[in-house]
Amino acid sequence: MADFGISRVLSRTKSLANSGVGTPLYFSPEITQGNAYNFKSDIWSLGVLLYEMCALEPPFQGKTHVKLFGKI
């Protein structure tokens, strides 16, 4: 249920990161746009996961990364 292949510890709660590694279905809008992000992106991903567990399908779908990111 989790992908901990790459992780980053932010030193402060207001710190921002810039990497974009993981499962694209759970990316937040900030990550899809290549912007800096913080812990709020983790909350977004958790919301996507909870939606998928309830609906039995992801909330955003696309045949390519570009189409998927456009929907996110």
Backbone bond lengths (Angstrom), bond angles and torsions (degrees), N, CA, C in turn:
res aa  C-N    CA-C-N  psi(-1)  N-CA   C-N-CA  omega(-1)  CA-C   N-CA-C  phi
1 M - - - 1.447 - - 1.512 112.51 -
2 A 1.316 117.97 -10.28 1.459 118.77 -177.95 1.521 109.74 -133.44
3 D 1.305 115.62 152.38 1.452 122.22 177.73 1.518 107.47 -120.21
4 F 1.321 116.24 97.75 1.456 120.73 -178.74 1.530 111.31 -105.55
5 G 1.325 116.85 27.93 1.458 120.78 179.58 1.517 112.13 -61.08
6 I 1.300 117.22 -37.02 1.463 122.09 177.19 1.517 107.62 -135.00
7 S 1.304 115.61 131.17 1.466 119.51 177.94 1.518 108.77 -140.94
8 R 1.300 115.27 162.88 1.451 120.99 179.47 1.521 108.05 -141.47
9 V 1.322 115.82 133.33 1.457 121.21 175.97 1.524 107.26 -98.29
10 L 1.328 115.47 122.90 1.457 120.28 178.60 1.519 108.49 -90.46
11 S 1.326 116.80 131.56 1.460 121.04 -174.18 1.527 113.64 -68.99
12 R 1.312 117.33 -28.93 1.464 121.44 179.23 1.519 109.02 -134.11
13 T 1.321 116.86 157.40 1.461 120.02 -178.52 1.525 111.70 -67.24
14 K 1.307 118.78 -20.67 1.461 121.78 179.23 1.527 111.86 -94.74
15 S 1.341 117.36 4.99 1.461 121.25 178.84 1.522 110.46 -70.28
16 L 1.326 115.60 153.21 1.460 121.48 179.26 1.524 109.08 -123.15
17 A 1.329 116.92 149.22 1.462 122.83 176.45 1.521 108.88 -119.95
18 N 1.346 116.37 165.97 1.457 120.36 -176.77 1.520 114.94 -129.94
19 S 1.316 119.91 3.42 1.464 120.30 -177.90 1.527 110.43 -81.01
20 G 1.331 116.19 160.48 1.455 121.03 179.84 1.512 110.80 -137.61
21 V 1.319 117.46 66.24 1.454 122.12 -177.37 1.523 108.35 -117.31
22 G 1.307 117.02 135.31 1.451 121.04 178.71 1.519 110.87 146.38
23 T 1.300 116.02 -164.54 1.456 121.92 179.59 1.524 108.98 -86.03
24 P 1.334 118.65 117.99 1.471 121.48 -174.80 1.534 114.56 -56.04
25 L 1.325 118.36 -27.51 1.470 119.89 179.55 1.528 112.29 -60.37
26 Y 1.321 117.09 -25.92 1.459 121.18 -174.72 1.523 112.99 -105.50
27 F 1.331 117.69 6.17 1.462 120.96 178.96 1.527 110.20 -66.73
28 S 1.321 115.89 142.83 1.469 120.81 174.21 1.534 108.74 -83.49
29 P 1.335 117.75 164.22 1.462 120.04 178.56 1.535 112.93 -55.84
30 E 1.326 117.59 -36.17 1.469 120.56 179.63 1.523 111.25 -60.81
31 I 1.313 116.43 -42.19 1.466 120.28 -178.30 1.520 110.77 -70.22
32 T 1.336 117.82 -40.81 1.464 120.18 -179.36 1.528 111.69 -64.22
33 Q 1.324 116.90 -26.91 1.461 121.37 -179.95 1.524 112.30 -91.86
34 G 1.344 116.68 -2.36 1.458 120.38 179.54 1.513 113.86 77.47
35 N 1.336 117.03 16.86 1.464 121.30 -179.95 1.520 110.95 -87.76
36 A 1.322 115.79 165.24 1.462 120.70 174.49 1.524 109.06 -67.03
37 Y 1.321 116.37 151.33 1.458 120.36 -178.64 1.523 110.16 -141.03
38 N 1.327 115.94 167.59 1.461 121.40 178.57 1.526 109.41 -136.89
39 F 1.332 117.88 -158.05 1.462 121.91 -175.18 1.529 112.83 -62.12
40 K 1.321 118.28 -20.64 1.467 120.77 179.65 1.528 111.27 -62.89
41 S 1.325 117.26 -27.92 1.462 120.56 175.89 1.518 111.36 -65.68
42 D 1.334 116.81 -33.58 1.462 120.80 176.14 1.524 110.49 -66.03
43 I 1.326 116.97 -38.60 1.463 121.27 178.28 1.530 109.43 -65.82
44 W 1.333 117.69 -40.54 1.468 122.10 176.10 1.531 109.36 -57.38
45 S 1.340 116.11 -49.89 1.468 120.70 -178.23 1.516 111.54 -61.46
46 L 1.314 117.09 -38.48 1.462 120.94 177.26 1.525 110.36 -64.13
47 G 1.326 116.85 -40.51 1.462 120.69 177.27 1.517 112.04 -62.74
48 V 1.334 116.70 -40.49 1.466 121.15 177.77 1.530 109.31 -63.25
49 L 1.329 116.53 -43.36 1.458 120.89 178.94 1.524 111.54 -62.34
50 L 1.320 117.53 -45.03 1.469 120.79 179.02 1.522 111.52 -63.39
51 Y 1.335 116.76 -40.43 1.463 120.27 176.22 1.523 110.30 -59.92
52 E 1.323 115.40 -46.38 1.464 119.67 -178.31 1.528 111.83 -63.52
53 M 1.314 116.96 -36.46 1.467 120.23 178.22 1.528 111.27 -66.85
54 C 1.323 117.94 -35.37 1.467 121.74 -179.87 1.529 112.52 -79.76
55 A 1.322 116.88 -42.84 1.468 121.43 -174.64 1.534 112.74 -90.73
56 L 1.321 116.75 -11.38 1.467 123.44 -177.54 1.523 112.65 62.49
57 E 1.325 116.20 23.98 1.463 122.60 172.39 1.525 108.11 -159.54
58 P 1.319 117.34 149.94 1.471 118.93 -179.91 1.526 111.55 -68.25
59 P 1.340 117.34 151.42 1.469 119.97 -178.42 1.526 113.11 -71.23
60 F 1.318 117.98 -26.49 1.461 122.48 -178.92 1.520 108.58 -124.27
61 Q 1.334 116.43 130.61 1.456 120.98 179.63 1.516 109.80 -137.05
62 G 1.319 115.67 146.09 1.457 121.54 176.46 1.510 109.48 -160.86
63 K 1.321 116.80 148.61 1.467 121.00 -178.12 1.527 112.27 -74.84
64 T 1.324 117.47 -22.03 1.468 121.87 176.71 1.525 108.54 -128.67
65 H 1.329 115.91 164.73 1.462 119.43 177.53 1.527 111.07 -61.24
66 V 1.311 116.88 -39.06 1.474 120.98 -178.76 1.531 110.39 -62.06
67 K 1.324 117.26 -45.42 1.468 120.82 179.51 1.528 110.87 -67.02
68 L 1.326 116.89 -40.86 1.461 120.98 178.20 1.521 110.51 -62.65
69 F 1.330 116.70 -47.45 1.469 120.51 -179.23 1.512 111.62 -63.99
70 G 1.324 117.27 -33.14 1.480 120.42 176.28 1.509 112.00 -64.14
71 K 1.325 117.58 -34.57 1.462 121.10 179.19 1.529 111.85 -76.70
72 I 1.335 115.61 -33.39 1.472 118.98 179.31 1.517 108.23 -68.09
